[in-house]
Amino acid sequence: MQEKQKRMENLKSLREKEVKETKLCERLCVPACNLGDVSVPNKEQLKELEANEEYLQKEQVSETK
């Protein structure tokens, strides 16, 4: 049960960042990662979302240089 709670908290954090990341995706001309109706992501989905967030952060840094 703790793992489910941890995944829920990670999803909440990702949803809070979703608007900013969507705008960044539009600027970079890359598709946004849509969280859609995901209520409790599995480990694979969570890993994919986190990897997408990391990629976007790196792109944002390189874009500002």
PyMOL CGO cylinders between C-alpha atoms (Angstrom):
from pymol import cmd
from pymol.cgo import CYLINDER

trace = [
    CYLINDER, 0.00, 0.00, 0.00, 2.88, 2.38, 0.68, 0.3, 1, 1, 1, 1, 1, 1,
    CYLINDER, 2.88, 2.38, 0.68, 4.15, 1.99, -2.87, 0.3, 1, 1, 1, 1, 1, 1,
    CYLINDER, 4.15, 1.99, -2.87, 0.74, 2.97, -4.26, 0.3, 1, 1, 1, 1, 1, 1,
    CYLINDER, 0.74, 2.97, -4.26, 0.75, 6.08, -2.05, 0.3, 1, 1, 1, 1, 1, 1,
    CYLINDER, 0.75, 6.08, -2.05, 4.25, 6.97, -3.22, 0.3, 1, 1, 1, 1, 1, 1,
    CYLINDER, 4.25, 6.97, -3.22, 3.22, 6.63, -6.89, 0.3, 1, 1, 1, 1, 1, 1,
    CYLINDER, 3.22, 6.63, -6.89, 0.14, 8.79, -6.22, 0.3, 1, 1, 1, 1, 1, 1,
    CYLINDER, 0.14, 8.79, -6.22, 2.33, 11.50, -4.69, 0.3, 1, 1, 1, 1, 1, 1,
    CYLINDER, 2.33, 11.50, -4.69, 4.71, 11.38, -7.67, 0.3, 1, 1, 1, 1, 1, 1,
    CYLINDER, 4.71, 11.38, -7.67, 1.77, 11.66, -10.05, 0.3, 1, 1, 1, 1, 1, 1,
    CYLINDER, 1.77, 11.66, -10.05, 0.43, 14.67, -8.14, 0.3, 1, 1, 1, 1, 1, 1,
    CYLINDER, 0.43, 14.67, -8.14, 3.81, 16.36, -8.43, 0.3, 1, 1, 1, 1, 1, 1,
    CYLINDER, 3.81, 16.36, -8.43, 3.97, 15.63, -12.16, 0.3, 1, 1, 1, 1, 1, 1,
    CYLINDER, 3.97, 15.63, -12.16, 0.44, 16.97, -12.70, 0.3, 1, 1, 1, 1, 1, 1,
    CYLINDER, 0.44, 16.97, -12.70, 1.43, 20.22, -11.00, 0.3, 1, 1, 1, 1, 1, 1,
    CYLINDER, 1.43, 20.22, -11.00, 4.28, 20.62, -13.50, 0.3, 1, 1, 1, 1, 1, 1,
    CYLINDER, 4.28, 20.62, -13.50, 2.18, 19.53, -16.49, 0.3, 1, 1, 1, 1, 1, 1,
    CYLINDER, 2.18, 19.53, -16.49, 1.04, 23.02, -17.60, 0.3, 1, 1, 1, 1, 1, 1,
    CYLINDER, 1.04, 23.02, -17.60, 4.57, 24.42, -17.64, 0.3, 1, 1, 1, 1, 1, 1,
    CYLINDER, 4.57, 24.42, -17.64, 5.88, 21.36, -19.45, 0.3, 1, 1, 1, 1, 1, 1,
    CYLINDER, 5.88, 21.36, -19.45, 3.10, 21.50, -22.05, 0.3, 1, 1, 1, 1, 1, 1,
    CYLINDER, 3.10, 21.50, -22.05, 4.10, 25.07, -22.91, 0.3, 1, 1, 1, 1, 1, 1,
    CYLINDER, 4.10, 25.07, -22.91, 7.74, 24.02, -23.15, 0.3, 1, 1, 1, 1, 1, 1,
    CYLINDER, 7.74, 24.02, -23.15, 6.80, 21.12, -25.44, 0.3, 1, 1, 1, 1, 1, 1,
    CYLINDER, 6.80, 21.12, -25.44, 4.98, 23.56, -27.71, 0.3, 1, 1, 1, 1, 1, 1,
    CYLINDER, 4.98, 23.56, -27.71, 8.08, 25.77, -27.92, 0.3, 1, 1, 1, 1, 1, 1,
    CYLINDER, 8.08, 25.77, -27.92, 10.31, 22.77, -28.62, 0.3, 1, 1, 1, 1, 1, 1,
    CYLINDER, 10.31, 22.77, -28.62, 7.83, 21.30, -31.13, 0.3, 1, 1, 1, 1, 1, 1,
    CYLINDER, 7.83, 21.30, -31.13, 7.71, 17.96, -29.33, 0.3, 1, 1, 1, 1, 1, 1,
    CYLINDER, 7.71, 17.96, -29.33, 4.58, 16.11, -28.23, 0.3, 1, 1, 1, 1, 1, 1,
    CYLINDER, 4.58, 16.11, -28.23, 3.54, 16.67, -24.64, 0.3, 1, 1, 1, 1, 1, 1,
    CYLINDER, 3.54, 16.67, -24.64, 3.27, 13.71, -22.33, 0.3, 1, 1, 1, 1, 1, 1,
    CYLINDER, 3.27, 13.71, -22.33, -0.44, 13.45, -21.59, 0.3, 1, 1, 1, 1, 1, 1,
    CYLINDER, -0.44, 13.45, -21.59, -1.28, 12.21, -18.11, 0.3, 1, 1, 1, 1, 1, 1,
    CYLINDER, -1.28, 12.21, -18.11, -4.92, 11.91, -19.13, 0.3, 1, 1, 1, 1, 1, 1,
    CYLINDER, -4.92, 11.91, -19.13, -7.05, 9.71, -16.92, 0.3, 1, 1, 1, 1, 1, 1,
    CYLINDER, -7.05, 9.71, -16.92, -4.18, 8.03, -15.11, 0.3, 1, 1, 1, 1, 1, 1,
    CYLINDER, -4.18, 8.03, -15.11, -5.29, 7.68, -11.50, 0.3, 1, 1, 1, 1, 1, 1,
    CYLINDER, -5.29, 7.68, -11.50, -2.49, 5.48, -10.18, 0.3, 1, 1, 1, 1, 1, 1,
    CYLINDER, -2.49, 5.48, -10.18, 0.41, 5.01, -12.58, 0.3, 1, 1, 1, 1, 1, 1,
    CYLINDER, 0.41, 5.01, -12.58, 2.24, 1.70, -12.67, 0.3, 1, 1, 1, 1, 1, 1,
    CYLINDER, 2.24, 1.70, -12.67, 6.01, 1.70, -12.24, 0.3, 1, 1, 1, 1, 1, 1,
    CYLINDER, 6.01, 1.70, -12.24, 6.63, 1.76, -15.99, 0.3, 1, 1, 1, 1, 1, 1,
    CYLINDER, 6.63, 1.76, -15.99, 4.31, 4.71, -16.58, 0.3, 1, 1, 1, 1, 1, 1,
    CYLINDER, 4.31, 4.71, -16.58, 5.84, 6.63, -13.70, 0.3, 1, 1, 1, 1, 1, 1,
    CYLINDER, 5.84, 6.63, -13.70, 9.34, 5.96, -14.97, 0.3, 1, 1, 1, 1, 1, 1,
    CYLINDER, 9.34, 5.96, -14.97, 8.34, 7.18, -18.44, 0.3, 1, 1, 1, 1, 1, 1,
    CYLINDER, 8.34, 7.18, -18.44, 6.80, 10.36, -17.04, 0.3, 1, 1, 1, 1, 1, 1,
    CYLINDER, 6.80, 10.36, -17.04, 9.87, 11.09, -14.94, 0.3, 1, 1, 1, 1, 1, 1,
    CYLINDER, 9.87, 11.09, -14.94, 12.18, 10.48, -17.91, 0.3, 1, 1, 1, 1, 1, 1,
    CYLINDER, 12.18, 10.48, -17.91, 10.10, 12.87, -20.02, 0.3, 1, 1, 1, 1, 1, 1,
    CYLINDER, 10.10, 12.87, -20.02, 10.32, 15.52, -17.31, 0.3, 1, 1, 1, 1, 1, 1,
    CYLINDER, 10.32, 15.52, -17.31, 14.09, 15.11, -17.08, 0.3, 1, 1, 1, 1, 1, 1,
    CYLINDER, 14.09, 15.11, -17.08, 14.43, 15.40, -20.87, 0.3, 1, 1, 1, 1, 1, 1,
    CYLINDER, 14.43, 15.40, -20.87, 12.36, 18.58, -20.95, 0.3, 1, 1, 1, 1, 1, 1,
    CYLINDER, 12.36, 18.58, -20.95, 14.41, 20.13, -18.16, 0.3, 1, 1, 1, 1, 1, 1,
    CYLINDER, 14.41, 20.13, -18.16, 17.63, 19.41, -20.06, 0.3, 1, 1, 1, 1, 1, 1,
    CYLINDER, 17.63, 19.41, -20.06, 16.17, 20.86, -23.26, 0.3, 1, 1, 1, 1, 1, 1,
    CYLINDER, 16.17, 20.86, -23.26, 15.03, 23.96, -21.43, 0.3, 1, 1, 1, 1, 1, 1,
    CYLINDER, 15.03, 23.96, -21.43, 18.53, 24.50, -20.03, 0.3, 1, 1, 1, 1, 1, 1,
    CYLINDER, 18.53, 24.50, -20.03, 20.17, 24.02, -23.42, 0.3, 1, 1, 1, 1, 1, 1,
    CYLINDER, 20.17, 24.02, -23.42, 17.60, 26.36, -25.02, 0.3, 1, 1, 1, 1, 1, 1,
    CYLINDER, 17.60, 26.36, -25.02, 18.51, 29.17, -22.61, 0.3, 1, 1, 1, 1, 1, 1,
    CYLINDER, 18.51, 29.17, -22.61, 22.24, 28.92, -23.38, 0.3, 1, 1, 1, 1, 1, 1,
]
cmd.load_cgo(trace, "trace")
